[in-house]
Amino acid sequence: MIGRPGSAIVLIAALGMGGALAQQTSPTQQGTPPAAQQQAGISAEQAMQIARDEGMVTVEEIDREGSYWEVEGRDAQGREIEVKIDIASGRVLKVERD
């Protein structure tokens, strides 16, 4: 039979396991089917990084336009640059410089 000190150890162990289980699923993933998580595509932050990889230094605006991100900003020479990025794949669809 487990006395008080033993009960405390069992309780602490049970609480620890519950915390570990809670950490396995983030709040944004709870209740979201795996297929929907995969179809969500790239985030605005990822789109901005892709635009930077294309030469954008300053991001002035980012908009979700249907199936693509439209990122507007300026390059290192101060020229306007617009990058359109496919949301599902992260592929650059178009780069325009003015």
Wavefront OBJ file of the C-alpha trace (Angstrom):
o trace
v 0.000 0.000 0.000
v 1.262 3.479 -0.870
v 1.579 5.975 1.960
v 1.450 9.755 1.644
v 5.000 10.191 0.265
v 4.320 7.513 -2.354
v 0.995 9.120 -3.297
v 2.742 12.416 -3.916
v 5.232 10.737 -6.262
v 2.444 9.012 -8.201
v 0.545 12.307 -8.466
v 3.625 14.195 -9.683
v 4.354 11.477 -12.257
v 0.758 11.564 -13.525
v 0.806 15.351 -13.821
v 4.119 15.220 -15.654
v 2.743 12.763 -18.196
v -0.321 14.906 -18.746
v 1.872 17.915 -19.471
v 3.942 15.906 -21.933
v 0.802 14.804 -23.755
v -0.508 18.364 -23.866
v 2.718 19.578 -25.498
v 2.448 17.107 -28.365
v -0.417 19.010 -30.010
v -0.227 22.750 -30.446
v -3.397 24.836 -30.013
v -3.444 25.666 -33.740
v -3.397 21.980 -34.672
v -6.131 20.817 -32.316
v -9.209 19.819 -34.250
v -7.597 20.528 -37.639
v -7.450 17.495 -39.919
v -3.914 16.661 -41.153
v -4.928 17.218 -44.789
v -6.109 20.749 -43.975
v -2.829 21.509 -42.204
v -0.882 20.454 -45.305
v -3.135 22.451 -47.656
v -2.748 25.646 -45.657
v 0.365 26.541 -47.673
v 3.050 29.064 -46.862
v 2.589 31.822 -44.317
v 2.920 35.560 -44.925
v 6.275 35.454 -43.109
v 7.522 32.721 -45.436
v 6.302 34.699 -48.454
v 8.219 37.766 -47.251
v 11.393 35.681 -46.912
v 10.951 34.330 -50.445
v 10.510 37.915 -51.703
v 13.729 38.894 -49.896
v 15.472 35.996 -51.644
v 14.353 37.620 -54.924
v 16.047 40.901 -53.999
v 13.436 42.720 -51.934
v 15.053 44.678 -49.103
v 12.031 46.523 -47.708
v 8.551 44.972 -47.573
v 5.887 47.664 -47.871
v 2.772 45.546 -48.337
v 1.700 41.915 -48.485
v -1.711 40.726 -49.648
v -3.272 37.324 -50.142
v -4.797 37.317 -53.614
v -6.694 34.057 -54.020
v -4.074 31.355 -54.606
v -0.988 33.556 -54.318
v 0.757 36.089 -52.072
v 1.511 39.480 -53.577
v 4.481 41.092 -51.825
v 5.343 44.704 -52.670
v 8.423 46.573 -51.583
v 11.782 48.000 -52.659
v 15.097 46.507 -53.710
v 18.591 47.623 -52.637
v 18.563 50.434 -55.246
v 15.234 51.763 -53.957
v 13.278 50.551 -56.995
v 9.786 49.144 -56.590
v 9.576 45.363 -56.737
v 6.512 43.109 -56.683
v 6.749 39.358 -56.141
v 3.839 36.949 -56.621
v 4.230 33.638 -54.786
v 2.060 30.530 -55.025
v 0.556 29.895 -51.584
v 0.405 26.114 -51.910
v 3.970 25.511 -53.146
v 5.950 28.662 -52.320
v 7.005 28.879 -55.976
v 7.709 32.364 -57.356
v 5.129 33.054 -60.065
v 6.253 36.513 -61.144
v 8.751 39.236 -60.263
v 8.144 42.792 -61.495
v 10.585 45.662 -61.074
v 9.827 49.306 -61.882
l 1 2 3 4 5 6 7 8 9 10 11 12 13 14 15 16 17 18 19 20 21 22 23 24 25 26 27 28 29 30 31 32 33 34 35 36 37 38 39 40 41 42 43 44 45 46 47 48 49 50 51 52 53 54 55 56 57 58 59 60 61 62 63 64 65 66 67 68 69 70 71 72 73 74 75 76 77 78 79 80 81 82 83 84 85 86 87 88 89 90 91 92 93 94 95 96 97 98
